[in-house]
């Protein structure tokens, strides 16, 4: 028997006799089921967002708006998510400090939000997530044109770890989509 073949067989036998963890599971179907259920739970946590408490009055379409910055909300991606969603509907926006009066702003967005902290499913550190948000479109005179909200599902917390933008997308759409009477 050649020396290299003999060495390979000895190495293989030694590896088979070693204890400890192995890369391959003795029960591959169980591992597949665990992976599938983890993926399903993670997918449910990433999805499940919808708008609620939508109220809309008749108003003309618009292409520009102003967002009144809410300094009490410390979620770093909230404003960029709002602006990106309005942009996807063809609406440009600018952000102004509270109480600003800009002559070019016929439409204002005011918002409130609640963030919470928790540990993500496959994470080890606490991270903030958008738990609740309420958006209100107002005319330059303060008349409410539309309002809508987002809330994490209280029971299963579906959508808890979805991106801020995906949470706000259905709310922005609800604000801008005329309600059939």
N, C-alpha and C positions, 0 to 999 in steps of 0.2 A: 504494500500500500504506500503511495507517495506520501512524503512528509507533510505537504500542505493539506492534503485531504485528511490525514490523520489529525492534524492540528485543528482543522475546521470541525471535525466530528467531536473532538474533545471539548471545544469551545461551545458547541451546540448542546452537548450533554450537560455541561456545567451551567449553562443559561437556563435549561429546563429544570434543573434541580434547585435553583435559587428561589428563595421565598420572597415575599414582599409584593408590591403592586405590579400589575402588568398593564401594558398599554391596551391589550385586548380584553374585553370583558368575557367572562365565562357565560354570560347570559346576554347575548347581543340584542334580543328582542326587548328585554327589560330596559337596556340602555337607550334603545330607539324610542320606546314609549316615554321615558323620562325626558329625553330631548324634545320630543313632539309636544309633550304637555308644557314644558318650559317655554317653548316657542309660542304656543297658544296663549299662555298667560301673559307673556311679554307683548304679544300682538294686541290682546285685549286692553292692556295697560296703555298702549300707544294710540289706540283708536277710541271711538265711542264719544266723540265730542259733538255737541249740537247746541243750537241757539235756543233760548227760552225767554219767556215773558216779553215777546216782541210786540211793540206798539208802533204803528206807523200811520202818519197823516200824509195827505197828498202834498207833494212838493215837487218842484221842477228838478230835472236832472242837473248835475253840476260836474265840473271838471277840476275844480280847485277847492281846497278847504284848509282850515287852520285847526291845529290840535292844541288844546290848552294843556300844558305840561302839569302833571300832578306830582309835586315834589314829595308827597307822602308815600309814594310807591317806589320801592327800591328793587324792582325787577329789571335787570339791565337790558333784556331783549324785548320788553313790552313795546316801546315806541317804534323800534325798527320793525317789529312784527306788524304793528298797526299800519305803518306807512307802506310796507310791502304788500299787505292785503288790499289796501285802498288803491295802490298803484296797479295791482292785477285787475282792478275794475276800471282802470283808466282815469283815476283821480289822483292828482298831485296834492301833496300836503306839506305844510310847514308847521313847526312847533314853536309856540310862544309861551312865555311865563304867564302864570295866573293873573287875571285882571287886565291883560293887554287888550287894547282896542286897535285893530288894524283896519284901515279903510278898505283894503282889498279883500277882507274876509267876510263873505256873505254867509258862509256855513262854518260852524264850529263843532268840533268833537270834544266832548268832555267825558272823562272816564273815571271809574273807580276800580280798584282791584284788591284782591286779598291773596297774599302768597303764604305758603306754608313750607315747612322743612321736613324732609324725611329721607330715608335711605332708599335709593333705587333698587330694583329687583336684583340686578347683577353688579351692584356697587358696594362700596365699603364706607363711603363718607356721606354725611348729610348734604343734601342739595335743595335749593329752593325750587318750588314749582307753583305755577299759577293755579290757585284753587277756585277763584271766583273773579269775574270781571263784569262790569256793566258799562255799556257804551251809550251815549246820548248825542244825537245830532241836533243842533239848535241853529236857528236863524241868527243873523247879526243882532236882532232885537231880543233874543233869548227865548223865542217860541220853540217848543219841542217839536221837531219834525219826525223823529223816530228814535226808538230806544230798544235795546235788546241786551241779553245777558248770557253768560256762560257760567256753569257751576259744575265742578267735578261731581260725578255720581256718588252720592253719600254711602250707598250700600256696598257696592263692589269697587268703587273708586276707579271706574273705567276711564281711561284717558288721562289719568293722573300724571303720567310721565311723557305724554305727547308734547311736542314742541309748543311753545307759546303761540307761534303763528298758526299751527293747525287747530289749536283751541279757539283762536279768534276768527279764523276764516268763516265758519258758519254764522258767526255773530255779525260780521261785516256784511256778508251776503244778505242776511235777514234785514239789516238796516237799509240796504240799497234796492232790494227786490220789492216791487209794488205788490201789496197784498190784494188778492182778488176778493171783491165784496159780493 
